[in-house]
Amino acid sequence: MAGYVHLAAGKIECKLKKTPEIQVSASDTKITYDHNKTQAQMDNMQTDTVSPYGENVQSHVGGLMSGEVRISQNIRIMQETYAAMNTGCLYVDSIQINIHINPTIYIAKEFKKSGCMYKAIMEHEKKHIKVDRDIVNKYTTILVQGLNSSFKKVGYAHGPYSMGQMPAVQKKLQDYSQALVKKYSDQMSAERRALQQQVDSLQEYERVRRLCEGKN
């Protein structure tokens, strides 16, 4: 996709000089563990899933995973200006996106670390973290493909424009990129909630309960 800017007889043609770079990276913070809350305190904590036992069944939260997933982005737009002609070109040079997970596992302090329930709950909560890591890795590829496909349709090179028009056009490109990232972020969040709810299934809760029946 090498290109050029052709200037002849007062005509400017905006062409890409190099292939734009789209990079999406995934990162996560080391897992934080919190053993300071009681089951009663954890009952009131906000979660992304609902109890499979239903609202009419009294149950207590022995553990949960809180894992904020944040997406940040930076789009770099290059300008090529011809001051004598009051004209310029805009090029999308690169788009950098990072998806970051910040996981915390809470286990009620009623459970001893050497006990069966503590270990069973820990195993369960780590399933939630695996879901987050898997979905983030999946969307690194989806974002690259989606952004590249969308920008190919609207173009990576724009212009020529008058110098007065260029700030508004640049903002439109930035807004377009942000809207695309938000669309995929919302899609990822919805898929993540569905997958996390599958982890908190009735079958899984009963498996954990049966695993430690008659054990401390």
SVG drawing of the C-alpha trace seen along z (x, -y; Angstrom):
<svg xmlns="http://www.w3.org/2000/svg" viewBox="-39 -30 44 66">
<polyline fill="none" stroke="black" stroke-width="0.4" points="0.0,0.0 2.9,-2.3 1.8,-5.6 2.7,-9.1 1.6,-12.7 1.4,-14.0 1.6,-17.8 1.3,-19.1 -0.5,-22.1 -1.9,-23.0 -3.4,-19.6 -2.7,-17.6 -3.5,-13.9 -3.3,-12.3 -1.9,-8.8 -0.7,-6.5 3.0,-6.2 3.0,-3.1 0.6,-0.5 -1.1,-1.8 -0.4,0.2 -3.2,1.6 -2.0,3.2 -4.1,4.7 -2.4,6.0 -3.8,7.7 -2.4,7.4 -3.5,8.2 -2.5,7.3 -1.3,10.0 -4.3,11.5 -5.1,9.8 -6.5,12.0 -8.8,10.7 -9.7,12.8 -10.8,10.0 -14.6,10.0 -17.2,12.2 -19.9,14.0 -22.5,11.5 -20.4,8.6 -19.9,10.4 -23.6,11.0 -23.9,7.3 -21.2,7.0 -22.0,6.2 -21.5,9.1 -22.0,9.5 -23.8,12.8 -27.0,13.8 -27.5,16.7 -28.7,19.9 -30.8,20.7 -33.2,17.9 -34.4,15.0 -36.6,17.1 -33.7,19.3 -31.5,17.9 -27.9,18.5 -24.6,17.0 -21.6,15.9 -18.5,17.8 -16.3,16.3 -16.4,14.1 -14.1,12.7 -14.1,9.0 -12.3,8.4 -12.6,5.0 -11.8,5.1 -10.6,1.8 -10.0,0.8 -7.8,-2.2 -6.9,-3.4 -4.6,-5.8 -5.0,-6.8 -2.2,-8.6 -3.1,-10.8 -0.4,-12.3 -0.7,-15.7 0.9,-16.7 0.4,-20.4 1.0,-22.7 0.9,-26.1 1.3,-28.0 -1.8,-26.4 -3.7,-26.4 -4.2,-22.7 -3.3,-19.4 -3.8,-15.7 -4.6,-13.5 -3.4,-9.9 -4.3,-7.3 -0.8,-6.2 -1.4,-3.8 -4.1,-2.7 -2.9,-1.3 -5.4,0.5 -4.8,2.2 -7.3,4.4 -6.4,4.8 -7.8,7.1 -7.5,6.2 -8.7,9.3 -9.4,9.8 -10.5,13.0 -12.5,12.7 -13.0,15.7 -14.9,15.3 -12.8,15.3 -14.9,18.1 -13.1,20.6 -9.7,21.7 -7.0,21.8 -6.3,25.5 -10.0,26.5 -11.9,28.2 -14.3,25.3 -11.6,22.7 -9.8,24.8 -13.0,25.6 -14.0,21.9 -10.6,20.9 -10.7,23.3 -14.2,22.0 -13.1,18.3 -10.1,19.0 -12.5,20.3 -13.9,16.8 -10.4,15.4 -9.8,17.9 -13.0,16.7 -11.8,13.1 -8.4,14.0 -9.9,16.1 -12.4,13.5 -9.7,10.7 -7.4,12.8 -10.3,13.5 -11.1,9.9 -7.5,8.8 -8.0,10.6 -11.6,9.4 -10.6,5.7 -7.7,5.8 -9.8,7.3 -12.8,5.1 -10.9,1.9 -8.9,2.6 -12.1,3.6 -14.0,0.5 -11.1,-1.9 -10.5,-0.4 -14.1,-1.3 -13.8,-5.0 -10.2,-5.2 -6.9,-5.6 -6.0,-8.6 -8.2,-11.7 -8.0,-14.9 -7.0,-17.2 -8.7,-19.7 -8.3,-23.3 -6.2,-24.0 -9.3,-25.3 -11.2,-22.0 -8.4,-19.7 -9.1,-19.9 -12.7,-18.9 -11.8,-16.0 -9.2,-14.8 -11.8,-14.9 -14.2,-12.9 -11.6,-10.2 -10.8,-10.1 -14.5,-9.9 -15.0,-7.1 -12.2,-5.1 -13.6,-5.6 -17.1,-4.5 -15.7,-1.4 -13.8,-0.4 -16.9,-1.1 -19.0,1.1 -16.6,4.0 -16.1,3.3 -19.9,3.5 -20.0,6.7 -17.2,8.2 -18.8,7.2 -22.1,8.9 -20.3,12.1 -18.3,12.0 -21.4,11.7 -23.0,14.7 -19.8,16.8 -19.4,15.8 -23.0,16.8 -22.3,20.2 -19.5,20.6 -22.0,19.7 -24.4,22.4 -26.5,24.5 -24.6,27.6 -21.3,25.9 -22.6,24.7 -23.9,28.1 -20.6,29.7 -18.6,27.4 -21.1,28.1 -20.9,31.9 -17.2,31.8 -16.9,30.8 -19.9,32.5 -18.8,33.7 -15.5,31.9 -14.2,28.8"/>
</svg>
